[in-house]
Amino acid sequence: MTPLPDPIRRAIAHWLETGEIDLFIGYERGSVPLRATPCFVRDAADVERLIWDAACENNLAVYLPKYRGIKVGLMAKGCDARAIVGLIQEGQVERENLRIVGVPCSGVVDARKVAARLGIVVEELEQGIVMPDGDVEIDGESIPADEALFDLCSTCNRRNPVVYDVLLGDSLPENDLPKDEFAHVRAMEALDDEARWEAFNAELTRCNLCYACRNACPLCYCNTCFADRTMPRWFNQTGDPEDLQFYQIMRTFHLAGRCVGCGACTRACPQGVNLRLFLDKLRLDARELFGYEAGTDVKARPPLTTYSPDDPDDFVL
């Protein structure tokens, strides 16, 4: 784990000492190898706890709606910053109440993928470091980035935060990607109806309705989620296929035109459900049907809240 550079720590300490912020949310060493944990700092003396490296996977924007009304600082990777933009657009946080340490990010480590590659359990791993050539060195073994980082990181084309007050290091060149960000979606679309439904249900059979996906998502901020309502009760919280289908379909459509593709839900899922597959389908639709990419422009209006006579309408029945 790498401590924050002195200039960044001094900036955060200054914000806390002068009252520019009441709280700073960053990362500190976690209890499990290759995973950092969120760190909540209210005293300038505690900034020494803050770190940054490729183990810092959490999207810290998820905490912002919980701290409305106070001034908050936080660290934000490229995908995290897009979530912050979404929260600003939707009136969940005010930009003037934020101090953002932007973090150019070349990807975060998937501890489960690395453990499988090395044939051990996560708890047996040592702390790894991302090498300058992009590989990850763990326990003396160099692993290609594609085999060590989360899948979405290999197709990320927005590695720099779109909004920040202080930047940690230099901006990274954006990827000229040989990979299609939505290749997995196009493969699903190419299936016939029956095969697509079978693939959808194959993913859902692993869901146990723990709601980790909802809790990790920065755009799932409703005071009372539809899944928790009892009047009316939208579905029974069982492992029956129809209940699993209803929950995941409803949650996915609630994020239509809003999901920024940060992957927090997929990373949080203890069952390994590929939630990106469902959400990226709607991200692709928003791009192709409305020319809109969530979280890239704080002044833009989300596609389902505005109308333009130039909107394509070939999908309308």
C-alpha positions as semicolon CSV with decimal commas, in nm:
position;residue;x (nm);y (nm);z (nm)
1;M;0,000;0,000;0,000
2;T;0,139;0,338;-0,101
3;P;0,092;0,650;0,118
4;L;-0,046;0,957;-0,055
5;P;0,217;1,204;-0,182
6;D;0,297;1,482;0,064
7;P;0,140;1,763;-0,145
8;I;-0,193;1,575;-0,155
9;R;-0,187;1,499;0,218
10;R;-0,108;1,863;0,293
11;A;-0,397;1,978;0,074
12;I;-0,640;1,744;0,253
13;A;-0,509;1,849;0,595
14;H;-0,550;2,215;0,494
15;W;-0,911;2,158;0,389
16;L;-0,987;1,996;0,724
17;E;-0,802;2,256;0,933
18;T;-0,964;2,553;0,761
19;G;-1,315;2,408;0,763
20;E;-1,338;2,380;0,385
21;I;-1,451;2,024;0,452
22;D;-1,588;1,846;0,757
23;L;-1,496;1,498;0,639
24;F;-1,257;1,338;0,392
25;I;-1,328;0,995;0,246
26;G;-1,033;0,804;0,106
27;Y;-0,868;0,464;0,137
28;E;-0,655;0,291;0,397
29;R;-0,495;-0,052;0,427
30;G;-0,757;-0,325;0,445
31;S;-0,765;-0,642;0,649
32;V;-0,764;-0,863;0,338
33;P;-0,465;-0,872;0,099
34;L;-0,499;-0,673;-0,223
35;R;-0,802;-0,485;-0,093
36;A;-0,803;-0,138;0,056
37;T;-1,093;-0,022;0,271
38;P;-1,274;0,314;0,285
39;C;-1,121;0,556;0,535
40;F;-1,318;0,841;0,697
41;V;-1,096;1,125;0,819
42;R;-1,227;1,415;1,028
43;D;-0,900;1,522;1,192
44;A;-0,607;1,658;0,993
45;A;-0,371;1,448;1,204
46;D;-0,522;1,132;1,057
47;V;-0,439;1,201;0,693
48;E;-0,132;0,978;0,737
49;R;-0,370;0,682;0,718
50;L;-0,465;0,760;0,360
51;I;-0,319;0,553;0,076
52;W;-0,359;0,499;-0,294
53;D;-0,270;0,202;-0,515
54;A;-0,436;-0,054;-0,741
55;A;-0,611;-0,219;-0,445
56;C;-0,840;0,084;-0,399
57;E;-1,145;-0,055;-0,576
58;N;-1,442;0,098;-0,389
59;N;-1,640;0,374;-0,556
60;L;-1,644;0,626;-0,272
61;A;-1,915;0,836;-0,437
62;V;-2,164;0,592;-0,284
63;Y;-2,123;0,771;0,051
64;L;-2,205;1,121;-0,072
65;P;-2,587;1,102;-0,045
66;K;-2,542;0,986;0,316
67;Y;-2,351;1,305;0,400
68;R;-2,574;1,564;0,236
69;G;-2,560;1,897;0,411
70;I;-2,195;1,883;0,514
71;K;-1,880;1,960;0,321
72;V;-1,706;1,646;0,206
73;G;-1,376;1,570;0,038
74;L;-1,308;1,241;-0,134
75;M;-1,079;1,055;-0,369
76;A;-1,222;0,977;-0,711
77;K;-1,096;0,755;-0,989
78;G;-1,220;0,817;-1,342
79;C;-1,531;0,602;-1,298
80;D;-1,594;0,739;-0,948
81;A;-1,586;1,095;-1,080
82;R;-1,850;1,006;-1,339
83;A;-2,073;0,885;-1,056
84;I;-2,016;1,216;-0,877
85;V;-2,128;1,398;-1,191
86;G;-2,445;1,188;-1,192
87;L;-2,517;1,275;-0,829
88;I;-2,465;1,647;-0,901
89;Q;-2,697;1,627;-1,203
90;E;-2,968;1,465;-0,992
91;G;-2,943;1,716;-0,709
92;Q;-2,809;1,468;-0,455
93;V;-2,496;1,670;-0,381
94;E;-2,383;2,026;-0,445
95;R;-2,054;2,077;-0,623
96;E;-1,956;2,366;-0,396
97;N;-1,974;2,131;-0,096
98;L;-1,718;1,894;-0,246
99;R;-1,340;1,886;-0,259
100;I;-1,229;1,614;-0,495
101;V;-0,885;1,455;-0,520
102;G;-0,890;1,319;-0,873
103;V;-0,695;1,000;-0,933
104;P;-0,585;0,901;-1,285
105;C;-0,632;0,524;-1,279
106;S;-0,492;0,248;-1,499
107;G;-0,706;-0,020;-1,333
108;V;-0,770;-0,188;-0,999
109;V;-0,670;-0,538;-0,897
110;D;-0,925;-0,820;-0,897
111;A;-0,806;-1,017;-0,594
112;R;-1,023;-1,316;-0,678
113;K;-0,887;-1,334;-1,031
114;V;-0,529;-1,313;-0,905
115;A;-0,590;-1,580;-0,641
116;A;-0,733;-1,813;-0,904
117;R;-0,434;-1,749;-1,130
118;L;-0,191;-1,833;-0,848
119;G;-0,398;-2,125;-0,720
120;I;-0,437;-1,991;-0,366
121;V;-0,702;-1,818;-0,159
122;V;-0,713;-1,440;-0,127
123;E;-0,606;-1,445;0,238
124;E;-0,275;-1,609;0,141
125;L;-0,177;-1,331;-0,098
126;E;0,082;-1,070;-0,016
127;Q;0,028;-0,707;-0,106
128;G;0,097;-0,650;-0,477
129;I;0,228;-0,352;-0,668
130;V;0,140;-0,229;-1,011
131;M;0,464;-0,210;-1,206
132;P;0,550;0,074;-1,446
133;D;0,509;-0,158;-1,746
134;G;0,150;-0,222;-1,647
135;D;0,200;-0,573;-1,510
136;V;0,117;-0,660;-1,151
137;E;0,385;-0,821;-0,938
138;I;0,253;-1,037;-0,654
139;D;0,449;-1,282;-0,444
140;G;0,741;-1,237;-0,682
141;E;0,535;-1,334;-0,987
142;S;0,461;-1,087;-1,265
143;I;0,107;-1,115;-1,398
144;P;-0,013;-0,939;-1,717
145;A;-0,254;-0,659;-1,636
146;D;-0,541;-0,824;-1,827
147;E;-0,509;-1,128;-1,599
148;A;-0,489;-0,928;-1,276
149;L;-0,722;-0,630;-1,317
150;F;-1,100;-0,625;-1,324
151;D;-1,235;-0,699;-1,671
152;L;-1,396;-0,357;-1,712
153;C;-1,058;-0,189;-1,650
154;S;-0,914;-0,341;-1,967
155;T;-1,174;-0,163;-2,180
156;C;-1,194;0,163;-1,983
157;N;-1,144;0,465;-2,209
158;R;-1,193;0,731;-1,943
159;R;-0,908;0,678;-1,701
160;N;-0,892;1,039;-1,586
161;P;-1,156;1,202;-1,363
162;V;-1,385;1,448;-1,541
163;V;-1,421;1,662;-1,228
164;Y;-1,166;1,733;-0,953
165;D;-1,004;2,008;-0,744
166;V;-0,660;1,850;-0,703
167;L;-0,511;1,583;-0,928
168;L;-0,297;1,305;-0,783
169;G;-0,009;1,283;-1,030
170;D;-0,031;1,345;-1,402
171;S;-0,319;1,267;-1,634
172;L;-0,293;0,936;-1,815
173;P;-0,327;0,903;-2,191
174;E;-0,672;0,772;-2,267
175;N;-0,674;0,422;-2,409
176;D;-0,693;0,380;-2,784
177;L;-0,865;0,053;-2,718
178;P;-0,836;-0,246;-2,947
179;K;-1,118;-0,403;-2,744
180;D;-1,485;-0,320;-2,781
181;E;-1,616;-0,194;-2,448
182;F;-1,951;-0,355;-2,526
183;A;-1,833;-0,679;-2,691
184;H;-2,000;-0,886;-2,419
185;V;-2,328;-0,703;-2,481
186;R;-2,312;-0,750;-2,857
187;A;-2,246;-1,122;-2,807
188;M;-2,559;-1,142;-2,591
189;E;-2,762;-0,946;-2,847
190;A;-2,654;-1,188;-3,120
191;L;-2,825;-1,479;-2,944
192;D;-3,179;-1,577;-3,035
193;D;-3,453;-1,497;-2,786
194;E;-3,451;-1,837;-2,617
195;A;-3,073;-1,854;-2,581
196;R;-3,061;-1,498;-2,451
197;W;-3,324;-1,574;-2,186
198;E;-3,134;-1,887;-2,083
199;A;-2,811;-1,689;-2,051
200;F;-2,990;-1,425;-1,845
201;N;-3,134;-1,683;-1,609
202;A;-2,801;-1,866;-1,585
203;E;-2,654;-1,551;-1,433
204;L;-2,949;-1,495;-1,201
205;T;-2,949;-1,844;-1,052
206;R;-2,644;-1,737;-0,849
207;C;-2,818;-1,430;-0,700
208;N;-2,923;-1,467;-0,336
209;L;-3,089;-1,125;-0,297
210;C;-2,826;-0,997;-0,056
211;Y;-2,854;-0,648;-0,215
212;A;-2,478;-0,594;-0,211
213;C;-2,511;-0,461;-0,567
214;R;-2,764;-0,200;-0,459
215;N;-2,564;-0,099;-0,153
216;A;-2,242;-0,055;-0,352
217;C;-2,400;0,149;-0,632
218;P;-2,358;0,528;-0,596
219;L;-2,672;0,589;-0,803
220;C;-2,893;0,362;-0,587
221;Y;-2,970;0,624;-0,324
222;C;-3,349;0,603;-0,276
223;N;-3,445;0,647;0,089
224;T;-3,667;0,341;0,057
225;C;-3,576;0,099;-0,218
226;F;-3,858;-0,076;-0,403
227;A;-3,706;-0,403;-0,277
228;D;-3,772;-0,295;0,083
229;R;-4,126;-0,168;0,040
230;T;-4,407;-0,363;0,201
231;M;-4,700;-0,138;0,098
232;P;-4,720;-0,234;-0,177
233;R;-4,488;-0,535;-0,176
234;W;-4,342;-0,547;-0,523
235;F;-4,208;-0,901;-0,501
236;N;-4,144;-1,179;-0,254
237;Q;-3,787;-1,189;-0,127
238;T;-3,726;-1,553;-0,206
239;G;-3,489;-1,749;-0,424
240;D;-3,765;-1,827;-0,673
241;P;-3,665;-1,743;-1,032
242;E;-3,947;-1,491;-1,077
243;D;-3,836;-1,295;-0,768
244;L;-3,472;-1,288;-0,876
245;Q;-3,575;-1,182;-1,226
246;F;-3,804;-0,907;-1,098
247;Y;-3,542;-0,756;-0,867
248;Q;-3,261;-0,751;-1,121
249;I;-3,478;-0,628;-1,407
250;M;-3,628;-0,350;-1,195
251;R;-3,291;-0,239;-1,059
252;T;-3,141;-0,241;-1,408
253;F;-3,418;-0,026;-1,552
254;H;-3,395;0,215;-1,259
255;L;-3,039;0,281;-1,377
256;A;-3,126;0,328;-1,744
257;G;-2,945;0,636;-1,875
258;R;-2,782;0,681;-1,532
259;C;-2,534;0,395;-1,489
260;V;-2,176;0,515;-1,541
261;G;-2,027;0,167;-1,579
262;C;-1,806;0,180;-1,269
263;G;-1,862;-0,190;-1,196
264;A;-1,912;-0,139;-0,823
265;C;-2,213;-0,371;-0,826
266;T;-2,030;-0,654;-1,000
267;R;-1,728;-0,622;-0,772
268;A;-1,950;-0,628;-0,464
269;C;-2,148;-0,937;-0,564
270;P;-2,033;-1,232;-0,350
271;Q;-2,190;-1,476;-0,595
272;G;-2,007;-1,348;-0,902
273;V;-2,318;-1,248;-1,097
274;N;-2,211;-1,055;-1,406
275;L;-2,434;-0,754;-1,344
276;R;-2,234;-0,549;-1,596
277;L;-2,392;-0,752;-1,872
278;F;-2,739;-0,618;-1,794
279;L;-2,638;-0,261;-1,714
280;D;-2,398;-0,224;-2,006
281;K;-2,680;-0,319;-2,242
282;L;-2,871;-0,009;-2,133
283;R;-2,553;0,202;-2,139
284;L;-2,505;0,095;-2,501
285;D;-2,868;0,177;-2,579
286;A;-2,831;0,524;-2,426
287;R;-2,525;0,585;-2,641
288;E;-2,669;0,452;-2,966
289;L;-3,024;0,582;-2,931
290;F;-2,958;0,919;-2,767
291;G;-2,584;0,984;-2,811
292;Y;-2,554;1,004;-2,433
293;E;-2,287;0,874;-2,198
294;A;-2,370;0,911;-1,829
295;G;-2,134;1,102;-1,603
296;T;-1,925;1,278;-1,865
297;D;-2,077;1,627;-1,855
298;V;-2,223;1,784;-1,543
299;K;-2,428;2,028;-1,755
300;A;-2,582;1,760;-1,976
301;R;-2,939;1,645;-1,922
302;P;-2,991;1,269;-1,884
303;P;-3,174;1,129;-2,189
304;L;-3,492;1,033;-2,003
305;T;-3,535;1,385;-1,862
306;T;-3,520;1,579;-2,185
307;Y;-3,642;1,579;-2,544
308;S;-3,482;1,677;-2,869
309;P;-3,648;1,674;-3,211
310;D;-3,322;1,526;-3,336
311;D;-3,356;1,216;-3,115
312;P;-3,356;0,902;-3,330
313;D;-3,695;0,733;-3,321
314;D;-3,640;0,416;-3,521
315;F;-3,676;0,212;-3,202
316;V;-4,028;0,345;-3,134
317;L;-4,299;0,094;-3,216
